[in-house]
Amino acid sequence: MAVNVETLENLERRITLTLPASEISKEVDARLKKLSRTVKADGFRPGKVPMSYVAQRYGYSVQYEVVNDRVGQAFADATNEARLRVAGQPQITQKDEAPEGHMAFDATFEVYPEVQIGDLAGAEVERISTEVTEAAIDRTVEILRTQRRTFAQRPAAEGAAEGDRVTIDFEGKIDGEPFPGGKAEGFQFIIGEGQMLEQFDKAVRGMKVGESKTFPLQFPADYQGQDVAGKEADFLVTMKKCEVPHLPAVDEAFAKALGIPDGTVEGLRADVRKNLEREVKFRVQARNKAAVMDALVKVATLELPKALVASETERLVAGARADLKQRGVKDAETTPIPADIFKPQAERRVRLGLVVAELVRANSLQARPEQLQAHIEEMSQSYEKPAEVMRWYLGDRQRMAEVEAVVIESNVTDFVLARAKVSDKVLPFDELMQA
């Protein structure tokens, strides 16, 4: 039987679904009879509750379930018959008028758009590359040394300097009055590492153990403590302890402490290079993939299903709320979050998803089993026990779906780069890592 599909506006469609009332009544009766076997009521043995009681108590909810199920199945059958790709959930409304002995419903919904991808030869993409230099390895080794530094008491005659670990007592006042979080005893931090506001950090430099000092501090207007943001406070600081750092020598003992198999400095630098090259590879791939996706969006033409945009917006709002909760924000579950601020991002995500899906379908860019295996093996190499990490991925469908999505995006990236107007740029290591 042909399905009459009414085109409303853009991607919106409507079809009418009719259901025989007798079939619905028959199904309701069958479900109520099945339910009566387990219904409990005072004064009746299990399975002996009168059908009139069961129908009175559960009839409405069972009727609703049956109609819902039948309408859902009728909608699925009708859209399959009409070969429609439904985007999002349909809106179902019952019609006042219906053929005799029937119930009628209007199903309003959106369909997936036709995606037209322009000539990729005209797409412009900047492809970056980055080299791991000896200087980058040197800096990484210094970071490893800093992570394993030890501290010793600085001579009493010397003042605190850059890199020292100091222990202080402090008390701050605004207009002569203490404020929450403005006082601490035995507070420890390292000078010059950005743990304290710059004015505070500078004021402590040069102080000796036992010395006290008063100084003004201007809180930034965007300071996280809203009660003190933009205000000036007077702080009294007393130096209780000052320790000078000692960095370990880069030698065989240092290499062995870091778990380098051959225990040599050369082995350490080789291991650092390997890890940096792996990180650089992932970051370069991510940057180039983003550049390709930007180019794809520009050459594609399509309409966006409102239902998909709304659904994606809801996901972004939920993600923002979860982030607030993780940060310890009070009332994160009820904090008002305007959905409109996420709409542009949601539209871009939906647009990109539809374009990528069309490119994959039209050019057979699906992830192959060997690609999935290779990607998991590469990711697992950065862990201490690669085999366990591989089993962790392979044993979960959701994680494998995430891997598949990454591999498909890589296939799309390679496909576009092979056809687009590509300009190559060498990005300095530091710039890549800071981005």
C-alpha positions as a printed Julia matrix, in Angstrom:
435×3 Matrix{Float64}:
   0.0     0.0    0.0
   1.45    3.37  -1.03
   2.21    5.83   1.77
   1.07    9.41   1.24
   3.94   11.67   2.35
   3.13   15.38   2.7
   6.02   17.85   2.34
   5.63   20.75   4.78
   8.73   23.0    4.94
  12.32   22.23   4.0
  13.04   18.81   5.54
   9.74   18.5    7.4
   7.29   15.8    6.35
   3.93   14.48   7.55
   2.15   11.19   7.14
  -1.21   10.01   8.5
  -1.37    6.69  10.33
  -4.67    4.82  10.77
  -5.13    1.92  13.18
  -8.17   -0.41  13.48
  -9.79    0.32  16.85
 -10.79   -3.35  17.15
  -7.17   -4.51  17.02
  -6.2    -2.03  19.71
  -9.07   -3.16  21.94
  -8.12   -6.78  21.38
  -4.5    -6.11  22.35
  -5.57   -4.12  25.43
  -7.79   -6.98  26.58
  -4.98   -9.49  26.07
  -2.53   -7.42  28.11
  -5.04   -6.82  30.9
  -5.75  -10.58  31.14
  -2.02  -11.27  31.36
  -1.68   -8.56  33.99
  -4.56   -9.96  36.06
  -2.5   -13.08  36.8
  -0.08  -11.09  38.92
  -2.2    -8.17  40.22
  -2.7    -8.1   43.99
  -5.79   -6.66  45.67
  -7.13   -6.86  49.2
  -9.7    -9.61  49.64
  -8.67  -11.57  46.55
  -6.25  -14.43  46.03
  -3.47  -13.91  43.45
  -4.84  -14.54  39.96
  -8.47  -14.21  41.13
  -8.81  -10.41  40.96
 -11.91   -9.51  38.86
 -11.2    -8.16  35.36
 -13.44   -5.18  36.1
 -11.07   -4.13  38.9
  -7.98   -4.68  36.72
  -9.51   -2.72  33.83
 -10.55    0.15  36.1
  -7.12    0.45  37.71
  -4.8    -0.28  34.78
  -6.96    0.2   31.68
  -5.79    3.74  30.84
  -2.06    3.0   31.15
  -2.35   -0.25  29.18
  -4.37    1.53  26.48
  -1.67    4.2   26.27
   1.09    1.57  25.99
  -0.72   -0.35  23.25
  -1.49    2.74  21.19
   2.09    3.93  21.63
   3.48    0.6   20.48
   1.1     0.27  17.53
   1.67    3.87  16.35
   5.42    3.41  16.65
   5.33    0.23  14.57
   2.97    1.79  12.0
   5.31    4.78  11.68
   8.34    2.53  11.19
   6.5     0.47   8.57
   5.26    3.57   6.71
   8.65    5.29   6.58
  10.32    2.05   5.48
   7.72    1.63   2.77
   8.32    5.22   1.6
  12.11    4.74   1.93
  12.48    7.76   4.17
  15.51    8.35   6.43
  13.98    9.89   9.54
  16.07   12.44  11.46
  15.19   12.58  15.14
  11.91   11.58  16.76
   8.5    12.21  15.15
   5.79   14.32  16.79
   2.61   12.25  17.0
  -0.82   13.86  17.42
  -4.18   12.12  17.34
  -6.66   13.39  14.76
 -10.21   14.27  15.71
 -11.58   12.76  12.52
 -10.88    9.19  11.46
 -12.46    6.52   9.26
 -15.22    4.61  11.04
 -13.8     1.98  13.37
 -10.33    3.43  13.25
  -8.0     5.78  15.14
  -5.95    8.25  13.11
  -2.7    10.02  13.93
  -0.55   12.6   12.23
   3.19   11.96  12.41
   5.28   15.07  11.74
   9.03   14.53  11.34
  12.17   15.55   9.5
  14.19   13.57   6.99
  17.92   13.55   6.45
  18.99   16.11   3.85
  20.64   15.55   0.52
  24.31   16.43   1.01
  26.11   17.99  -1.94
  29.88   18.11  -1.66
  31.59   20.5   -4.04
  34.81   19.97  -5.96
  37.5    19.09  -3.4
  40.16   20.33  -5.81
  39.09   23.85  -4.9
  39.24   23.28  -1.14
  42.19   25.01   0.53
  43.89   23.21   3.42
  46.98   24.17   5.41
  48.86   20.99   6.38
  51.36   21.32   9.23
  54.36   19.24  10.2
  56.64   19.47  13.22
  60.1    18.08  13.97
  61.26   16.91  17.38
  64.56   18.78  17.87
  67.45   18.15  20.23
  66.45   21.34  22.06
  62.99   19.88  22.66
  64.57   16.74  24.1
  66.82   18.89  26.33
  63.82   20.77  27.71
  61.93   17.55  28.37
  64.9    16.09  30.24
  64.99   19.28  32.35
  61.32   18.8   33.16
  62.07   15.24  34.26
  64.88   16.55  36.47
  62.55   19.15  37.99
  59.97   16.49  38.75
  62.61   14.59  40.75
  64.25   17.51  42.52
  65.0    17.49  46.22
  65.11   20.44  48.62
  67.6    21.42  51.34
  67.54   24.23  53.89
  68.83   27.5   52.45
  71.51   29.22  54.59
  69.87   31.62  57.06
  71.78   34.62  55.73
  70.4    34.16  52.24
  67.04   35.4   51.0
  64.45   33.33  49.13
  65.04   33.07  45.37
  63.48   31.72  42.17
  62.72   28.01  42.48
  62.91   27.91  46.29
  60.25   26.06  48.25
  59.06   28.37  51.0
  56.8    27.81  54.01
  55.01   30.92  55.23
  52.3    32.25  57.51
  50.16   34.99  56.0
  47.1    37.07  56.76
  45.35   39.45  54.4
  42.9    42.24  55.2
  40.69   44.45  53.05
  39.91   47.84  54.59
  41.32   46.49  57.82
  39.0    43.49  57.91
  39.98   39.81  57.42
  38.32   37.96  54.53
  37.6    34.26  53.85
  40.65   32.41  52.5
  42.96   35.31  53.37
  44.8    33.6   56.2
  46.99   30.49  56.44
  49.73   28.99  58.59
  52.5    26.72  57.32
  51.5    27.42  53.71
  53.99   26.0   51.2
  54.67   26.95  47.58
  57.52   27.2   45.08
  58.59   30.68  44.01
  58.28   31.41  40.31
  55.98   28.51  39.35
  52.78   30.54  39.14
  51.14   29.01  42.2
  50.56   32.47  43.69
  49.56   35.82  42.21
  52.59   37.59  40.72
  52.54   40.43  43.28
  52.53   37.91  46.14
  55.28   35.86  44.51
  57.52   38.92  44.04
  56.94   40.16  47.59
  58.26   36.91  49.09
  61.46   36.88  47.05
  64.48   37.96  49.07
  62.83   37.32  52.44
  64.84   35.42  55.06
  63.66   32.86  57.6
  62.07   34.63  60.58
  61.47   37.85  58.63
  58.01   39.43  58.38
  56.78   41.8   55.71
  53.65   43.79  54.91
  52.71   44.63  51.33
  49.64   45.63  49.26
  48.13   43.25  46.7
  45.6    44.13  44.01
  43.3    41.2   43.17
  42.51   40.92  39.41
  38.99   41.86  38.33
  38.47   38.28  37.08
  39.9    36.6   40.19
  38.12   33.34  41.02
  37.17   34.57  44.49
  34.31   36.9   43.57
  34.2    38.53  47.02
  37.74   39.9   46.63
  37.94   40.3   42.84
  39.15   43.77  41.87
  39.87   44.78  45.49
  43.16   45.72  47.16
  44.31   43.83  50.26
  47.18   44.32  52.72
  49.1    41.13  53.5
  51.37   40.33  56.44
  53.75   37.5   55.57
  56.22   35.69  57.84
  58.89   33.39  56.38
  58.98   30.15  58.4
  61.16   27.99  56.17
  63.12   28.36  52.93
  64.53   25.45  50.94
  66.78   25.55  47.89
  66.17   23.02  45.09
  68.69   20.42  43.96
  68.28   18.81  40.52
  69.64   15.29  39.98
  72.53   14.89  37.53
  71.69   13.44  34.12
  73.65   10.21  34.46
  73.15    6.46  34.48
  71.56    6.52  37.93
  69.01    9.06  36.7
  68.28    6.98  33.59
  67.82    3.82  35.66
  65.51    5.66  38.07
  63.32    6.52  35.08
  63.13    2.86  34.06
  65.34    3.06  30.96
  66.2    -0.59  30.12
  69.88   -0.1   29.26
  70.36    2.54  31.97
  72.26    4.95  29.71
  71.83    8.66  29.04
  71.65    7.86  25.32
  68.85    5.4   26.03
  67.05    8.04  28.08
  67.23   10.6   25.28
  66.08    7.99  22.76
  63.09    7.15  24.96
  62.24   10.85  25.35
  62.45   11.32  21.57
  60.16    8.35  20.97
  57.53    9.68  23.39
  57.73   13.21  22.0
  57.44   11.97  18.42
  54.34    9.98  19.38
  52.78   13.05  21.03
  53.74   15.27  18.08
  52.22   12.79  15.65
  48.86   12.8   17.46
  48.81   16.59  17.75
  49.77   17.13  14.1
  47.11   14.66  13.01
  44.51   16.46  15.13
  45.45   19.87  13.68
  45.42   18.61  10.1
  42.16   16.77  10.66
  40.57   19.97  11.99
  41.83   21.9    8.94
  40.31   19.29   6.63
  36.98   19.39   8.44
  36.91   23.2    8.14
  37.5    22.9    4.4
  34.8    20.23   4.03
  32.18   22.4    5.72
  32.95   25.24   3.3
  32.47   23.16   0.13
  29.33   21.3    1.27
  25.72   22.36   0.75
  22.89   20.94   2.84
  19.93   21.78   5.05
  20.17   20.99   8.76
  17.45   18.93  10.46
  16.2    21.0   13.4
  15.66   17.86  15.45
  19.31   16.82  15.19
  20.51   20.33  16.08
  18.19   20.38  19.1
  19.42   16.97  20.23
  23.08   17.99  19.86
  22.4    21.24  21.74
  20.92   19.22  24.61
  24.04   17.06  24.71
  26.29   20.14  24.85
  24.23   21.65  27.67
  24.39   18.35  29.58
  28.17   18.28  29.05
  28.51   21.83  30.36
  26.44   20.95  33.41
  28.56   17.87  34.08
  31.69   20.0   33.79
  30.33   22.47  36.35
  29.55   19.58  38.68
  33.06   18.17  38.29
  34.51   21.6   39.14
  32.58   21.57  42.39
  30.07   24.26  41.43
  27.12   24.29  43.83
  23.67   23.65  42.33
  25.27   22.53  39.05
  22.18   20.45  38.29
  19.86   23.47  38.46
  22.14   26.29  37.29
  20.48   28.03  34.3
  22.48   27.35  31.12
  21.12   29.16  28.02
  20.86   26.59  25.23
  21.2    29.29  22.56
  24.9    29.81  23.31
  25.55   26.23  22.19
  23.43   26.36  19.03
  26.23   27.48  16.63
  28.48   24.69  17.92
  25.65   22.17  17.66
  24.88   23.25  14.09
  28.52   22.85  13.1
  28.73   19.39  14.66
  25.56   18.22  12.92
  26.66   19.71   9.59
  30.1    18.12   9.84
  28.67   14.75  10.86
  26.33   14.66   7.86
  29.05   15.76   5.43
  31.56   13.21   6.72
  28.95   10.44   6.63
  28.14   11.24   3.0
  31.81   11.35   2.0
  32.42    8.0    3.73
  29.37    6.4    2.08
  30.12    7.71  -1.4
  33.81    6.79  -1.35
  33.86    3.63   0.81
  36.02    5.2    3.53
  34.77    2.94   6.32
  37.31    1.72   8.88
  38.89   -1.61   7.94
  39.64   -4.23  10.64
  43.41   -3.94  10.12
  43.18   -0.15  10.57
  41.36   -0.54  13.87
  43.95   -3.06  15.06
  46.86   -0.82  14.05
  45.34    2.23  15.75
  44.78    0.39  19.03
  48.31   -1.02  18.94
  49.75    2.47  18.4
  47.74    3.99  21.25
  48.65    1.18  23.65
  52.39    1.71  23.16
  52.36    4.78  25.42
  51.22    2.63  28.37
  53.26    0.42  30.66
  51.32   -2.73  29.72
  50.24   -2.41  26.05
  48.65   -5.86  25.87
  46.24   -5.04  28.71
  45.29   -1.75  27.08
  44.55   -3.55  23.8
  42.31   -6.06  25.58
  40.56   -3.15  27.33
  39.67   -1.61  23.97
  38.82   -4.83  22.15
  36.55   -6.0   24.96
  34.11   -3.08  24.84
  31.8    -2.11  21.96
  31.54    1.53  23.0
  35.31    1.96  23.12
  35.67    0.21  19.77
  33.03    2.54  18.3
  35.12    5.51  19.45
  38.22    4.01  17.82
  36.26    3.38  14.63
  35.15    7.04  14.53
  38.77    8.21  14.86
  39.96    5.9   12.08
  37.12    7.0    9.77
  38.05   10.65  10.36
  41.65    9.79   9.48
  40.48    8.12   6.26
  38.46   11.22   5.39
  41.46   13.44   6.16
  43.75   11.44   3.88
  41.11   11.36   1.14
  40.64   15.14   1.18
  44.36   15.94   1.45
  45.0    13.82  -1.64
  42.58   15.99  -3.66
  42.56   19.47  -2.08
  44.75   22.5   -2.69
  47.27   21.88   0.11
  49.83   24.34   1.45
  52.48   22.88   3.75
  53.75   24.68   6.85
  56.44   23.64   9.32
  55.26   24.51  12.82
  57.9    24.94  15.56
  57.77   22.3   18.28
  57.03   24.79  21.07
  54.16   26.37  19.14
  52.54   23.0   18.54
  52.83   21.94  22.17
  51.49   25.24  23.52
  48.44   25.3   21.25
